[in-house]
Amino acid sequence: MTNVTILTDDNGVKREYREVRREANVGERIKIIAEIDSYGVYKNGDTFIVEESKCIGVYNTDAATRNGGNNPSGFIEHREYVVLEPTDIVQVDGVRFREEKREAKVGERILIIAAEVTGGLYDNGSVLTVKIAPNTLGFVYVNEHDLAVLYREYVVITPLNDSLTKSTEPIPNNITVNLTVNVASSSPSEILKAIVDSVQAELARFVGAPNNEETRGKMTEALTNKSRDEIVEQAKEEASINTGIDTTAVGRVLQKMRDNVVERAKADLVELRSDMSNVRNPHLLGRDDIYLTHEHVGVTVEFIVNKEKRTVVCLLRNAVFPEMISGRGIAKCSPDDCFNVHIGKAIALRRALGLDVPTEYLTAPQPAEPRVGDVVKSTHAFGRNPEGRVSQVGGGKYICASEGLTFFTTDGEHVWRFKDNVKIIDDSRDQETEMTAVA
């Protein structure tokens, strides 16, 4: 039987390592099992990372200096150690789990292994429980906080003693979708539509629910928010549909997803800044508004927001010589999508800095319910269709006031409409002054 060593890995998680008798390669972890004559520097059970490997042994700096150091070269013979090969088994709260790189399902636990923009809510090594899993969108929501966790940030951990439980559960149908989308030339709506079309095409290969035409249509609406008004009406009549999607909660879930994307974008603008508390340049020392380019140039950012054109431009200005432009990025909102300045700024900033843009920024669901501060446009079937900023939702002197909202146009006109007769075109709710780019 193979011996196993349990060590805390780089993510702070107790991981099982398989002990293997072979010569180690540079970068591998070894464990001393037959110390010969280290002059008291190391003993059986000590572990090291191999820095150099030669024909008769390996070298490690710590093996030269530990316990006062009497092994100047840090040499360890091959016959003294075993190589520790990491396994996919971790221990959490005394329970052994196996890691699985796949999309998580509701109720499963996930282990964070590559945390990105977290707002301090989680980090590598965090173990979280999934509460919402809209897997086609590439992220999940967890019980521990309200921030979306990206697929690439986690692995699923499955208890090794759950085989009896799993045997009583139906084997799920796993769907693999191959998709190619030109992100640069596609709007978020187009990208999301392509995802849904691919899922539907794959579902159509199966027989029976949830793969009938009616159910697939409802799944499309739930995923794309393409027909928000129809979803609201159906939710009043149906408690659930046979896909397992609760239509009474679809709007709330999609709105919560969008809210979390907006909050993540706001946090991104702050967390991408660099720490200037210990730099030599007196122009940068102690500043909290500095970003670093891939060339390690300190820059500040200037955003140019044009809500008429639905664009956000990010200019990177040299922090010492602000007249110098070190880079720029642009985010443009599709005419069919709701504009949000915070998401736009995060996209433009990342593009200016040459960083990847998180998928959820490009596929954020459309807002499901108008709120005070949103900019809406009337979609009445007849007459003119003004637009303006919402000042009140529900309430008022009208007979059906609870089902409507009030907004003020730029001309100061007071307008009331049913909530179903408006389209949300801007949910930034920032009230900031718009800046137009100068050629």
C-alpha positions as CSV (number, residue, x, y, z in Angstrom):
1,M,0.0,0.0,0.0
2,T,1.3,3.4,-0.9
3,N,2.3,5.6,2.0
4,V,0.7,9.0,2.2
5,T,1.9,12.3,3.7
6,I,-0.5,15.1,4.6
7,L,0.8,18.6,4.2
8,T,-0.7,22.1,4.0
9,D,-0.4,23.2,0.4
10,D,0.1,26.7,-1.0
11,N,-3.7,27.4,-0.7
12,G,-3.7,26.6,3.0
13,V,-5.5,23.3,2.5
14,K,-4.4,19.9,4.0
15,R,-3.6,17.8,0.9
16,E,-2.6,14.2,0.7
17,Y,0.7,13.5,-1.1
18,R,1.7,10.1,-2.4
19,E,5.2,8.9,-1.4
20,V,7.1,7.6,-4.4
21,R,10.6,6.2,-4.5
22,R,12.3,7.8,-7.5
23,E,14.7,10.6,-8.3
24,A,13.2,14.0,-7.9
25,N,13.0,16.8,-10.5
26,V,13.6,20.5,-9.8
27,G,10.5,22.1,-8.2
28,E,9.2,18.8,-6.7
29,R,8.7,18.3,-3.0
30,I,10.6,15.5,-1.2
31,K,10.5,14.0,2.3
32,I,13.5,12.6,4.2
33,I,12.9,9.0,5.2
34,A,16.5,7.7,5.6
35,E,18.8,10.5,6.8
36,I,22.4,9.3,6.4
37,D,24.7,12.1,7.7
38,S,23.3,15.6,7.5
39,Y,25.4,16.8,10.4
40,G,22.2,17.5,12.3
41,V,20.8,19.9,9.6
42,Y,17.8,17.8,8.8
43,K,16.1,14.6,10.1
44,N,13.6,12.0,8.9
45,G,10.2,13.6,8.3
46,D,11.6,16.9,7.1
47,T,10.4,18.1,3.7
48,F,12.1,20.3,1.1
49,I,11.6,21.7,-2.4
50,V,14.3,20.5,-4.9
51,E,16.3,23.5,-6.3
52,E,18.8,21.5,-8.2
53,S,19.2,17.8,-9.2
54,K,22.4,16.0,-10.0
55,C,23.3,12.3,-10.7
56,I,23.7,11.2,-7.1
57,G,21.5,13.7,-5.2
58,V,19.6,16.9,-5.0
59,Y,20.2,20.4,-3.5
60,N,18.1,22.7,-1.4
61,T,19.2,25.9,0.3
62,D,17.1,25.2,3.5
63,A,18.9,21.9,3.8
64,A,22.2,23.8,4.2
65,T,21.0,26.4,6.7
66,R,18.4,24.7,8.9
67,N,19.4,24.2,12.6
68,G,22.5,26.3,12.4
69,G,23.7,24.8,9.1
70,N,26.5,22.3,8.8
71,N,25.8,21.1,5.3
72,P,27.1,24.0,3.2
73,S,26.0,22.7,-0.2
74,G,22.5,21.7,0.9
75,F,23.2,18.3,-0.7
76,I,20.7,15.4,-0.1
77,E,21.4,11.9,-1.5
78,H,18.7,10.3,-3.7
79,R,18.5,7.3,-1.3
80,E,17.6,9.6,1.6
81,Y,14.2,10.7,0.4
82,V,10.9,9.9,-1.3
83,V,9.2,12.2,-3.8
84,L,5.8,13.6,-2.6
85,E,3.4,13.6,-5.5
86,P,0.3,15.7,-4.8
87,T,-3.1,13.9,-5.1
88,D,-6.6,15.3,-5.7
89,I,-7.6,14.4,-2.2
90,V,-7.9,17.1,0.5
91,Q,-9.0,17.1,4.1
92,V,-11.5,19.7,5.3
93,D,-12.8,19.6,8.9
94,G,-11.5,16.1,9.3
95,V,-13.4,14.8,6.2
96,R,-11.6,13.5,3.1
97,F,-12.7,15.0,-0.2
98,R,-11.8,14.4,-3.8
99,E,-11.3,17.5,-6.1
100,E,-13.2,17.5,-9.4
101,K,-12.6,20.2,-12.1
102,R,-16.2,20.6,-13.3
103,E,-19.2,23.0,-12.9
104,A,-20.7,22.8,-9.5
105,K,-24.3,21.9,-8.7
106,V,-26.6,23.4,-6.0
107,G,-25.7,22.1,-2.6
108,E,-22.1,21.0,-3.5
109,R,-19.0,22.4,-1.8
110,I,-16.3,24.1,-3.8
111,L,-12.7,24.9,-3.0
112,I,-11.2,28.2,-4.1
113,I,-7.9,27.5,-5.9
114,A,-7.4,30.7,-8.1
115,A,-9.2,33.6,-6.5
116,E,-9.5,36.7,-8.6
117,V,-11.4,39.9,-7.7
118,T,-13.0,38.9,-4.4
119,G,-13.6,42.1,-2.4
120,G,-12.0,40.3,0.6
121,L,-15.0,38.0,0.8
122,Y,-13.1,34.8,0.0
123,D,-9.5,33.7,-0.9
124,N,-7.6,30.7,-2.0
125,G,-8.4,27.8,0.3
126,S,-11.9,29.0,1.1
127,V,-14.5,26.2,1.2
128,L,-18.0,27.4,0.1
129,T,-21.4,25.8,-0.5
130,V,-23.2,26.5,-3.8
131,K,-26.8,27.9,-3.6
132,I,-27.4,29.0,-7.2
133,A,-25.7,27.4,-10.3
134,P,-26.6,29.1,-13.6
135,N,-23.8,27.0,-15.2
136,T,-24.2,28.2,-18.7
137,L,-23.1,31.6,-17.5
138,G,-19.8,30.3,-16.1
139,F,-20.2,31.2,-12.4
140,V,-22.1,30.2,-9.2
141,Y,-23.4,31.9,-6.1
142,V,-22.7,30.5,-2.6
143,N,-24.3,30.6,0.8
144,E,-21.4,32.4,2.5
145,H,-21.6,35.7,0.5
146,D,-23.4,37.4,-2.4
147,L,-20.4,37.6,-4.8
148,A,-20.4,35.5,-8.0
149,V,-17.6,32.9,-8.1
150,L,-16.2,32.1,-11.5
151,Y,-15.8,28.6,-12.8
152,R,-12.0,29.0,-13.2
153,E,-11.7,30.0,-9.6
154,Y,-12.8,26.7,-8.0
155,V,-12.9,23.0,-8.0
156,V,-15.7,20.9,-6.7
157,I,-14.9,18.7,-3.6
158,T,-16.9,15.5,-3.2
159,P,-16.8,13.5,0.1
160,L,-15.0,10.1,-0.4
161,N,-17.5,8.4,1.9
162,D,-20.6,9.4,0.0
163,S,-20.7,6.4,-2.4
164,L,-23.8,4.9,-0.8
165,T,-25.6,8.2,-1.0
166,K,-24.6,8.7,-4.6
167,S,-25.8,5.2,-5.6
168,T,-29.4,6.1,-4.7
169,E,-29.4,9.2,-6.8
170,P,-30.3,9.3,-10.5
171,I,-27.2,9.6,-12.8
172,P,-27.4,13.1,-14.3
173,N,-27.1,13.8,-18.0
174,N,-24.0,15.9,-18.4
175,I,-24.1,18.2,-21.4
176,T,-20.9,19.4,-23.1
177,V,-21.3,22.4,-25.4
178,N,-18.7,23.5,-28.0
179,L,-19.0,27.2,-28.6
180,T,-17.0,29.7,-30.6
181,V,-17.9,33.4,-30.2
182,N,-16.0,36.5,-31.5
183,V,-16.1,38.5,-28.2
184,A,-14.5,41.6,-29.8
185,S,-17.3,42.0,-32.4
186,S,-20.3,40.5,-30.4
187,S,-22.5,42.3,-28.0
188,P,-23.3,40.7,-24.6
189,S,-26.7,39.8,-25.8
190,E,-25.3,38.1,-28.9
191,I,-22.8,36.1,-26.8
192,L,-25.5,34.9,-24.4
193,K,-27.8,34.0,-27.3
194,A,-25.1,31.9,-28.8
195,I,-24.6,30.1,-25.5
196,V,-28.4,29.4,-25.2
197,D,-28.7,28.2,-28.8
198,S,-25.8,25.8,-28.3
199,V,-27.4,24.4,-25.1
200,Q,-30.8,24.0,-26.9
201,A,-29.2,22.2,-29.8
202,E,-27.5,19.8,-27.4
203,L,-30.7,19.2,-25.4
204,A,-32.6,18.4,-28.5
205,R,-30.6,15.2,-28.9
206,F,-32.4,13.8,-25.8
207,V,-35.9,12.4,-25.7
208,G,-38.6,13.7,-23.3
209,A,-38.8,16.5,-20.8
210,P,-37.1,18.8,-20.2
211,N,-36.3,18.7,-23.9
212,N,-39.7,19.5,-25.4
213,E,-40.1,22.7,-27.3
214,E,-42.2,24.5,-24.7
215,T,-39.6,23.8,-21.9
216,R,-36.7,24.8,-24.0
217,G,-38.4,28.1,-24.8
218,K,-38.8,28.8,-21.2
219,M,-35.2,28.0,-20.5
220,T,-34.2,30.4,-23.2
221,E,-36.2,33.2,-21.7
222,A,-34.8,32.5,-18.2
223,L,-31.2,32.5,-19.4
224,T,-31.4,35.5,-21.8
225,N,-34.1,37.6,-20.2
226,K,-35.1,38.1,-23.8
227,S,-38.8,38.3,-23.0
228,R,-38.9,39.9,-19.5
229,D,-42.6,40.9,-19.7
230,E,-43.7,37.4,-20.7
231,I,-41.7,35.9,-17.8
232,V,-43.3,38.2,-15.3
233,E,-46.8,37.3,-16.6
234,Q,-46.0,33.5,-16.6
235,A,-44.6,33.8,-13.1
236,K,-48.0,34.9,-11.8
237,E,-49.7,31.8,-13.3
238,E,-47.1,29.1,-12.7
239,A,-45.4,28.0,-9.5
240,S,-42.6,26.1,-11.4
241,I,-41.8,24.5,-14.7
242,N,-40.4,21.0,-15.3
243,T,-36.8,22.3,-15.9
244,G,-36.5,22.8,-12.2
245,I,-36.5,26.6,-12.7
246,D,-38.8,28.5,-10.4
247,T,-40.3,31.1,-12.7
248,T,-41.6,33.1,-9.7
249,A,-38.0,33.7,-8.8
250,V,-36.4,34.1,-12.2
251,G,-36.6,37.9,-12.2
252,R,-35.3,38.2,-8.7
253,V,-32.4,35.8,-9.4
254,L,-31.4,37.6,-12.6
255,Q,-31.6,40.9,-10.9
256,K,-29.4,39.7,-8.1
257,M,-26.9,38.3,-10.6
258,R,-26.7,41.7,-12.3
259,D,-26.4,43.5,-8.9
260,N,-23.5,41.3,-8.0
261,V,-21.8,41.9,-11.4
262,V,-22.1,45.6,-10.8
263,E,-20.6,45.4,-7.3
264,R,-17.8,43.2,-8.6
265,A,-17.1,45.8,-11.3
266,K,-17.0,48.6,-8.7
267,A,-14.6,46.6,-6.5
268,D,-12.4,45.9,-9.6
269,L,-11.7,49.6,-10.1
270,V,-10.2,49.7,-6.6
271,E,-8.6,46.3,-6.3
272,L,-6.6,46.7,-9.5
273,R,-4.7,49.7,-8.0
274,S,-1.2,49.0,-6.9
275,D,0.3,49.5,-3.4
276,M,2.5,52.6,-3.5
277,S,3.4,52.5,0.2
278,N,7.0,51.3,-0.3
279,V,8.2,52.8,-3.7
280,R,11.2,55.0,-4.3
281,N,9.6,57.5,-6.7
282,P,8.5,60.5,-4.5
283,H,5.8,61.3,-7.1
284,L,4.2,57.9,-6.5
285,L,5.0,57.2,-2.8
286,G,1.9,56.8,-0.7
287,R,-0.6,57.5,-3.4
288,D,-3.8,55.3,-3.6
289,D,-4.8,56.1,-7.2
290,I,-2.0,54.4,-9.1
291,Y,-2.3,51.5,-11.5
292,L,0.6,49.7,-13.0
293,T,0.8,48.8,-16.7
294,H,2.3,45.6,-18.0
295,E,5.5,47.6,-18.5
296,H,5.4,48.6,-14.8
297,V,4.6,52.2,-15.6
298,G,2.6,54.0,-12.9
299,V,-0.5,55.6,-14.3
300,T,-3.8,57.2,-13.2
301,V,-7.0,56.7,-15.1
302,E,-9.5,59.1,-16.7
303,F,-12.9,57.9,-17.8
304,I,-14.8,59.5,-20.6
305,V,-18.4,58.5,-20.5
306,N,-20.7,59.2,-23.4
307,K,-24.2,57.9,-22.5
308,E,-25.6,59.0,-25.8
309,K,-23.2,56.8,-27.7
310,R,-23.3,54.3,-24.8
311,T,-19.5,54.1,-24.5
312,V,-16.9,54.3,-21.8
313,V,-13.3,55.2,-22.7
314,C,-10.5,54.7,-20.2
315,L,-7.3,56.8,-20.7
316,L,-4.1,55.8,-18.8
317,R,-2.2,58.9,-18.0
318,N,1.4,58.8,-16.8
319,A,1.3,59.5,-13.1
320,V,4.4,61.7,-13.3
321,F,3.8,63.3,-16.7
322,P,0.0,63.3,-16.9
323,E,0.0,64.8,-20.4
324,M,1.4,61.5,-21.7
325,I,-1.2,58.9,-22.6
326,S,0.2,55.4,-21.7
327,G,-2.8,53.4,-23.0
328,R,-6.5,53.4,-23.6
329,G,-9.4,51.0,-23.6
330,I,-13.1,51.2,-24.7
331,A,-16.3,49.5,-23.7
332,K,-19.4,49.9,-25.9
333,C,-22.9,48.8,-24.9
334,S,-25.1,47.1,-27.5
335,P,-28.2,49.1,-28.4
336,D,-30.4,46.3,-27.1
337,D,-28.7,46.1,-23.7
338,C,-29.0,48.2,-20.6
339,F,-26.1,50.6,-20.1
340,N,-24.2,50.5,-16.8
341,V,-21.3,52.9,-16.3
342,H,-19.7,50.8,-13.6
343,I,-19.5,47.6,-15.7
344,G,-18.3,49.8,-18.6
345,K,-15.5,51.3,-16.6
346,A,-14.3,47.9,-15.4
347,I,-14.3,46.6,-19.0
348,A,-12.5,49.7,-20.4
349,L,-9.9,49.7,-17.6
350,R,-9.0,46.1,-18.0
351,R,-8.7,46.5,-21.7
352,A,-6.5,49.5,-21.2
353,L,-4.2,47.6,-18.8
354,G,-4.1,44.6,-21.2
355,L,-6.0,42.3,-18.7
356,D,-8.6,39.7,-19.4
357,V,-12.2,40.8,-19.1
358,P,-14.3,38.5,-16.8
359,T,-17.0,36.7,-18.7
360,E,-19.8,37.9,-16.4
361,Y,-19.0,41.5,-17.3
362,L,-19.9,40.6,-20.9
363,T,-22.9,38.4,-20.2
364,A,-24.6,40.2,-17.3
365,P,-28.4,39.6,-17.3
366,Q,-30.6,42.6,-18.2
367,P,-32.3,44.3,-15.2
368,A,-35.6,42.7,-14.3
369,E,-37.3,45.4,-12.3
370,P,-37.0,49.2,-12.6
371,R,-35.7,51.1,-9.5
372,V,-35.5,54.7,-8.4
373,G,-32.6,56.3,-10.2
374,D,-32.8,54.1,-13.3
375,V,-33.2,55.8,-16.7
376,V,-36.2,54.3,-18.5
377,K,-37.9,54.8,-21.9
378,S,-41.6,54.4,-22.5
379,T,-42.5,51.6,-24.8
380,H,-46.2,52.4,-25.1
381,A,-47.9,51.0,-28.2
382,F,-49.1,54.4,-29.3
383,G,-48.1,58.1,-28.9
384,R,-44.7,59.4,-28.1
385,N,-42.3,57.5,-25.9
386,P,-40.3,59.8,-23.6
387,E,-37.4,58.7,-21.4
388,G,-36.2,59.9,-18.1
389,R,-34.9,59.1,-14.6
390,V,-37.2,57.2,-12.3
391,S,-38.2,59.1,-9.2
392,Q,-40.8,56.7,-7.7
393,V,-41.8,53.1,-8.1
394,G,-45.3,52.2,-6.9
395,G,-47.4,54.5,-4.8
396,G,-48.8,57.8,-6.0
397,K,-52.3,59.1,-6.8
398,Y,-53.2,56.8,-9.7
399,I,-55.7,53.9,-9.5
400,C,-53.1,51.3,-10.5
401,A,-50.2,53.2,-8.8
402,S,-48.6,50.0,-7.3
403,E,-48.1,48.6,-10.8
404,G,-46.5,51.7,-12.2
405,L,-43.6,54.2,-11.8
406,T,-43.0,57.9,-12.2
407,F,-40.1,59.4,-14.1
408,F,-38.9,62.9,-15.0
409,T,-37.7,63.8,-18.5
410,T,-34.8,66.1,-19.1
411,D,-37.4,68.8,-19.8
412,G,-38.7,68.4,-16.3
413,E,-41.9,66.7,-17.5
414,H,-43.6,64.4,-14.9
415,V,-44.5,61.1,-16.6
416,W,-46.3,58.0,-15.2
417,R,-46.2,54.6,-16.9
418,F,-47.0,50.9,-16.0
419,K,-43.8,49.2,-15.2
420,D,-44.4,46.7,-18.0
421,N,-44.6,49.6,-20.5
422,V,-41.0,50.9,-20.0
423,K,-37.6,49.6,-20.9
424,I,-34.6,50.2,-18.6
425,I,-31.9,51.7,-20.7
426,D,-29.4,52.8,-17.9
427,D,-29.2,51.4,-14.4
428,S,-26.0,53.1,-13.4
429,R,-27.8,55.2,-10.8
430,D,-24.6,57.3,-10.5
431,Q,-26.0,60.8,-11.2
432,E,-22.6,61.7,-12.5
433,T,-22.0,64.4,-15.1
434,E,-21.4,63.0,-18.5
435,M,-18.1,63.8,-20.3
436,T,-17.9,63.8,-24.1
437,A,-14.6,62.9,-25.8
438,V,-12.9,65.7,-27.6
439,A,-11.3,64.8,-30.9
